[in-house]
């Protein structure tokens, strides 16, 4: 699982969207690229865990469980 999240973070850091914006903000704060990707991987893992626990879709602005 670790490699899945790390490779997902690498891919997300190169693209466009909120994950790239998060990654760019970490770099702007002076974080090394390797650590910024690791932090992004942890964020993606946390979101994934929340989705599994809530069993609901991710929507902009938060999580909403499926009734």
N, CA, C and O atoms as a DFTB+ gen file, in Angstrom:
268 C
 N C O
     1  1       0.821      -1.195       0.000
     2  2       0.000       0.000       0.000
     3  2       0.868       1.264       0.000
     4  3       0.530       2.274      -0.616
     5  1       1.986       1.173       0.704
     6  2       2.865       2.337       0.797
     7  2       3.296       2.821      -0.578
     8  3       3.268       4.019      -0.860
     9  1       3.692       1.894      -1.424
    10  2       4.158       2.262      -2.760
    11  2       3.023       2.839      -3.603
    12  3       3.250       3.720      -4.432
    13  1       1.827       2.353      -3.396
    14  2       0.672       2.872      -4.139
    15  2       0.459       4.346      -3.812
    16  3       0.289       5.167      -4.714
    17  1       0.468       4.683      -2.524
    18  2       0.254       6.075      -2.134
    19  2       1.414       6.972      -2.566
    20  3       1.200       8.116      -2.965
    21  1       2.635       6.456      -2.488
    22  2       3.779       7.259      -2.908
    23  2       3.758       7.520      -4.408
    24  3       4.056       8.632      -4.844
    25  1       3.411       6.512      -5.202
    26  2       3.364       6.726      -6.646
    27  2       2.183       7.609      -7.036
    28  3       2.276       8.386      -7.987
    29  1       1.087       7.495      -6.315
    30  2      -0.058       8.376      -6.555
    31  2       0.310       9.821      -6.246
    32  3      -0.077      10.731      -6.979
    33  1       1.051      10.037      -5.175
    34  2       1.487      11.384      -4.824
    35  2       2.433      11.948      -5.873
    36  3       2.356      13.129      -6.212
    37  1       3.318      11.115      -6.384
    38  2       4.241      11.564      -7.425
    39  2       3.466      12.002      -8.658
    40  3       3.747      13.050      -9.240
    41  1       2.496      11.198      -9.047
    42  2       1.680      11.520     -10.221
    43  2       0.843      12.783      -9.972
    44  3       0.740      13.643     -10.847
    45  1       0.256      12.890      -8.795
    46  2      -0.589      14.047      -8.471
    47  2       0.227      15.338      -8.398
    48  3      -0.285      16.412      -8.713
    49  1       1.473      15.241      -7.991
    50  2       2.301      16.439      -7.872
    51  2       2.675      17.006      -9.242
    52  3       3.056      18.172      -9.348
    53  1       2.568      16.195     -10.279
    54  2       2.916      16.641     -11.635
    55  2       1.722      17.192     -12.399
    56  3       1.890      17.921     -13.377
    57  1       0.541      16.853     -11.966
    58  2      -0.654      17.245     -12.700
    59  2      -1.219      18.580     -12.244
    60  3      -0.516      19.421     -11.683
    61  1      -2.512      18.747     -12.504
    62  2      -3.222      19.948     -12.076
    63  2      -4.264      19.555     -11.038
    64  3      -4.674      18.396     -10.967
    65  1      -4.689      20.517     -10.240
    66  2      -5.746      20.248      -9.285
    67  2      -5.339      20.526      -7.856
    68  3      -4.259      21.059      -7.601
    69  1      -6.211      20.162      -6.914
    70  2      -5.968      20.499      -5.510
    71  2      -4.739      19.826      -4.913
    72  3      -4.069      20.406      -4.059
    73  1      -4.437      18.604      -5.355
    74  2      -3.248      17.939      -4.819
    75  2      -1.975      18.627      -5.293
    76  3      -1.017      18.764      -4.531
    77  1      -1.965      19.054      -6.530
    78  2      -0.802      19.792      -7.031
    79  2      -0.679      21.128      -6.307
    80  3       0.426      21.551      -5.969
    81  1      -1.795      21.788      -6.069
    82  2      -1.763      23.062      -5.339
    83  2      -1.208      22.873      -3.930
    84  3      -0.423      23.692      -3.452
    85  1      -1.618      21.792      -3.268
    86  2      -1.109      21.472      -1.938
    87  2       0.399      21.237      -1.986
    88  3       1.143      21.739      -1.143
    89  1       0.838      20.467      -2.982
    90  2       2.263      20.174      -3.167
    91  2       3.051      21.456      -3.433
    92  3       4.115      21.667      -2.851
    93  1       2.528      22.308      -4.308
    94  2       3.210      23.565      -4.629
    95  2       3.313      24.470      -3.408
    96  3       4.314      25.164      -3.229
    97  1       2.286      24.465      -2.572
    98  2       2.321      25.281      -1.351
    99  2       3.407      24.782      -0.398
   100  3       4.084      25.582       0.248
   101  1       3.573      23.471      -0.312
   102  2       4.633      22.922       0.545
   103  2       6.013      23.325       0.026
   104  3       6.897      23.680       0.807
   105  1       6.192      23.269      -1.292
   106  2       7.470      23.681      -1.881
   107  2       7.720      25.164      -1.638
   108  3       8.850      25.569      -1.366
   109  1       6.666      25.974      -1.736
   110  2       6.799      27.422      -1.525
   111  2       7.215      27.739      -0.093
   112  3       7.861      28.756       0.163
   113  1       6.843      26.866       0.836
   114  2       7.236      27.055       2.239
   115  2       8.673      26.628       2.497
   116  3       9.193      26.807       3.598
   117  1       9.319      26.055       1.464
   118  2      10.716      25.667       1.607
   119  2      10.945      24.193       1.870
   120  3      12.073      23.789       2.150
   121  1       9.911      23.386       1.789
   122  2      10.053      21.951       2.020
   123  2      10.751      21.302       0.820
   124  3      10.518      21.687      -0.325
   125  1      11.591      20.335       1.090
   126  2      12.273      19.603       0.021
   127  2      11.236      18.806      -0.771
   128  3      10.249      18.336      -0.204
   129  1      11.457      18.652      -2.080
   130  2      10.480      17.934      -2.916
   131  2      10.159      16.518      -2.423
   132  3       9.005      16.094      -2.489
   133  1      11.161      15.786      -1.933
   134  2      10.917      14.429      -1.446
   135  2       9.978      14.432      -0.254
   136  3       9.075      13.600      -0.162
   137  1      10.193      15.373       0.663
   138  2       9.339      15.462       1.850
   139  2       7.946      15.963       1.491
   140  3       6.959      15.545       2.097
   141  1       7.862      16.853       0.512
   142  2       6.562      17.362       0.075
   143  2       5.745      16.232      -0.552
   144  3       4.540      16.147      -0.318
   145  1       6.375      15.366      -1.343
   146  2       5.662      14.230      -1.930
   147  2       5.229      13.241      -0.858
   148  3       4.143      12.668      -0.950
   149  1       6.064      13.034       0.158
   150  2       5.701      12.143       1.257
   151  2       4.514      12.706       2.034
   152  3       3.606      11.963       2.406
   153  1       4.519      14.002       2.276
   154  2       3.409      14.653       2.962
   155  2       2.133      14.539       2.132
   156  3       1.055      14.304       2.678
   157  1       2.252      14.704       0.836
   158  2       1.109      14.548      -0.056
   159  2       0.597      13.105      -0.034
   160  3      -0.613      12.877      -0.029
   161  1       1.501      12.145      -0.020
   162  2       1.100      10.731       0.050
   163  2       0.333      10.460       1.340
   164  3      -0.657       9.729       1.337
   165  1       0.784      11.043       2.427
   166  2       0.082      10.871       3.706
   167  2      -1.309      11.501       3.663
   168  3      -2.260      10.951       4.218
   169  1      -1.427      12.651       3.006
   170  2      -2.728      13.308       2.874
   171  2      -3.675      12.440       2.046
   172  3      -4.843      12.282       2.402
   173  1      -3.180      11.883       0.954
   174  2      -3.994      11.010       0.118
   175  2      -4.414       9.762       0.909
   176  3      -5.556       9.315       0.802
   177  1      -3.506       9.210       1.688
   178  2      -3.828       8.042       2.515
   179  2      -4.895       8.387       3.553
   180  3      -5.796       7.586       3.803
   181  1      -4.802       9.560       4.153
   182  2      -5.794       9.978       5.148
   183  2      -7.175      10.146       4.517
   184  3      -8.185       9.762       5.105
   185  1      -7.209      10.718       3.327
   186  2      -8.484      10.880       2.616
   187  2      -9.063       9.511       2.272
   188  3     -10.265       9.289       2.421
   189  1      -8.217       8.599       1.815
   190  2      -8.665       7.246       1.466
   191  2      -9.238       6.543       2.692
   192  3     -10.298       5.923       2.607
   193  1      -8.558       6.630       3.821
   194  2      -9.032       6.012       5.055
   195  2     -10.378       6.593       5.476
   196  3     -11.270       5.856       5.897
   197  1     -10.525       7.898       5.365
   198  2     -11.789       8.547       5.714
   199  2     -12.914       8.058       4.811
   200  3     -14.025       7.807       5.278
   201  1     -12.630       7.923       3.523
   202  2     -13.644       7.414       2.592
   203  2     -14.065       5.992       2.951
   204  3     -15.249       5.660       2.890
   205  1     -13.102       5.154       3.323
   206  2     -13.432       3.787       3.710
   207  2     -14.265       3.761       4.982
   208  3     -15.230       3.003       5.081
   209  1     -13.896       4.588       5.956
   210  2     -14.629       4.619       7.216
   211  2     -16.038       5.163       7.043
   212  3     -16.990       4.623       7.608
   213  1     -16.173       6.226       6.266
   214  2     -17.472       6.859       6.087
   215  2     -18.316       6.153       5.043
   216  3     -19.536       6.318       5.011
   217  1     -17.688       5.381       4.205
   218  2     -18.360       4.683       3.114
   219  2     -19.203       5.641       2.278
   220  3     -20.326       5.332       1.880
   221  1     -18.630       6.796       2.030
   222  2     -19.349       7.794       1.259
   223  2     -18.455       8.450       0.235
   224  3     -17.233       8.315       0.293
   225  1     -19.050       9.155      -0.698
   226  2     -18.272       9.812      -1.745
   227  2     -17.609      11.090      -1.249
   228  3     -18.074      11.728      -0.304
   229  1     -16.545      11.436      -1.887
   230  2     -15.873      12.696      -1.619
   231  2     -16.505      13.760      -2.509
   232  3     -16.554      13.614      -3.730
   233  1     -16.980      14.816      -1.891
   234  2     -17.527      15.941      -2.650
   235  2     -16.810      17.201      -2.203
   236  3     -16.283      17.265      -1.092
   237  1     -16.793      18.179      -3.050
   238  2     -16.107      19.424      -2.730
   239  2     -16.730      20.019      -1.480
   240  3     -17.949      20.168      -1.392
   241  1     -15.889      20.357      -0.518
   242  2     -16.364      20.945       0.720
   243  2     -16.491      19.952       1.863
   244  3     -16.774      20.361       2.989
   245  1     -16.290      18.659       1.616
   246  2     -16.346      17.710       2.713
   247  2     -16.808      16.328       2.298
   248  3     -16.923      16.020       1.112
   249  1     -17.068      15.511       3.286
   250  2     -17.497      14.135       3.071
   251  2     -18.956      13.995       3.491
   252  3     -19.374      14.564       4.499
   253  1     -19.711      13.254       2.734
   254  2     -21.096      13.009       3.073
   255  2     -21.345      11.509       2.999
   256  3     -21.159      10.902       1.944
   257  1     -21.764      10.904       4.112
   258  2     -22.008       9.454       4.088
   259  2     -23.226       9.127       3.227
   260  3     -24.145       9.935       3.089
   261  1     -23.211       7.943       2.659
   262  2     -24.357       7.469       1.885
   263  2     -25.365       6.897       2.868
   264  3     -25.000       6.053       3.688
   265  1     -26.622       7.327       2.815
   266  2     -27.624       6.826       3.782
   267  2     -27.916       5.351       3.584
   268  3     -28.730       4.780       4.311
